[in-house]
Amino acid sequence: MDHFEYRGRTLFCEDVPVPEIAEQYGTPVYVYSTATLLRHLKEIQTAFAAASPIICYSIKANGNVSIARLMGEHGAGYDVTSGGEFYKALRAGPKGAKIVFAGVGKTDAEIEYALTNDVYLFDVESEEELHAIGAVARRMGRKAAVALRVNPDLPPKTHVKTDTSVKGVKFGLDIETVLEVAAKVVDHPGLTVAGLHMHLGSPILKAEPYKLGCDKAVQLIAALRKQGHPLTVLNMGGGFGIHYRKQEALPAGAFADVILPAVKETGCQLVLEPGRFIVGNAGVLVSRVLFNKETGGKRYVIQDAAMNDLIRPTLYDSFHRIWPVTPSPDVPVRPDDYEVAIPGTIPQDVVGPVCESGDFLAKGRHLPPLKRGDLLAVFSAGAYAMSMASNYNARCRAAEVLVTGGTHRLIRRRETHADLVACEEDCLTGTAGAQ
Ligand SMILES: *Cc1c(COP(=O)(O)O)cnc(C)c1O
């Protein structure tokens, strides 16, 4: 249940008709459901309750401050991958919210910023980074708590661009060398090797990779403790899959079944970094049809959302369900399966206005004939959607609206033309930005 339901022949987000939102805020617009966000966070909290986990919401999935705040208010910490995300976590989070800092390229300034603001844990991805963190911490008279991010070298499990635990990717320390690296920092005055971190990639639709990863983690934790490191944290990252096509995702409990035994065996504090699982199905992108067009035997529907709003189809060949916000009586209200021929539909490419042939939201998609002004909903667009949006083609980034029950609130205004030049300077007149 994602709280996006058709009532009659109109899509609702919770108790708000989606056309009302499109009317008030314009399109394209991202619409999020509070109940769905909280339901998914709760599902993880409940499934892992036996381990009293620290759940660090992954800000890069959706960094809107209102959404991040909602997470913090309901007991989550934050997983960040840059100084900018750290700043957002501080802005959004309640005092004392735990922040873990991952990413392969932290600058000294970011490391210092994190230490100044009491980062809970650095997820360390290379030997040079480990020593850089140690050096910054020493200079500040601090001791940095780090978790060694290990690449467990597992078989491929998701799209090549989002798999982070196969051999040769840039993420983490090689499992063969992690002990060697760790041996050099026993008793380091600026470092406490407090944890082991694994983020396997995303989205993952099976529990097996976590089982394999945990088996390796248990052995490594024992070996690191033997070296003299006071390991107390097992951070299993994020990556839990969601429903993009049908009901293909596993419940959080399936992941808990394979992760909890490792937590018990090692006696570690469990940290998780879910992003997509919480916010992915909690958002839709609503767009309006501009034109229809036929060429080369293909039918195109041109609508006002583009790759700059949602790049996942272009970047990862991702599938997002797309359906009219107010489907006509000639088609099912909501198909069970979007990948088969649906009565009353014809295959169409759903494209946007951006000047790239790679600008599409779907190809050969079964959709009813659409007309100018019709609204489309692109489902499961809460994660890695708005957070990856750009201004390419000088397009203003979309508005974001948060629905709670029968009320809706603008949580990010649509950008204006003035915003597009706000950071630029006119070299002829020397005037800055929007003058
Ligand atoms: C992106 C990322 C996550 C979140 O992944 P999801 O698939 O959104 O759960 C967690 N940890 C790290 C280190 C990441 O890079």
The ligand as a MOL file (V3000), in Angstrom:
LIG
                    3D

  0  0  0     0  0            999 V3000
M  V30 BEGIN CTAB
M  V30 COUNTS 15 15 0 0 0
M  V30 BEGIN ATOM
M  V30 1 C 23.3760 5.3270 -1.9650 0
M  V30 2 C 23.8450 4.7220 -0.7070 0
M  V30 3 C 22.9370 4.1930 0.2020 0
M  V30 4 C 21.4390 4.1530 -0.0500 0
M  V30 5 O 21.0730 3.2290 -0.9890 0
M  V30 6 P 19.5220 2.8990 -1.2230 0
M  V30 7 O 19.4920 1.9900 -2.3500 0
M  V30 8 O 18.8550 4.1820 -1.5310 0
M  V30 9 O 19.0080 2.2850 0.0110 0
M  V30 10 C 23.4260 3.6980 1.3820 0
M  V30 11 N 24.7480 3.7020 1.6590 0
M  V30 12 C 25.6450 4.2020 0.8030 0
M  V30 13 C 27.0690 4.1870 1.1740 0
M  V30 14 C 25.2380 4.7240 -0.4120 0
M  V30 15 O 26.1280 5.1970 -1.2650 0
M  V30 END ATOM
M  V30 BEGIN BOND
M  V30 1 1 1 2
M  V30 2 1 2 3
M  V30 3 2 2 14
M  V30 4 1 3 4
M  V30 5 2 3 10
M  V30 6 1 4 5
M  V30 7 1 5 6
M  V30 8 2 6 7
M  V30 9 1 6 8
M  V30 10 1 6 9
M  V30 11 1 10 11
M  V30 12 2 11 12
M  V30 13 1 12 13
M  V30 14 1 12 14
M  V30 15 1 14 15
M  V30 END BOND
M  V30 END CTAB
M  END
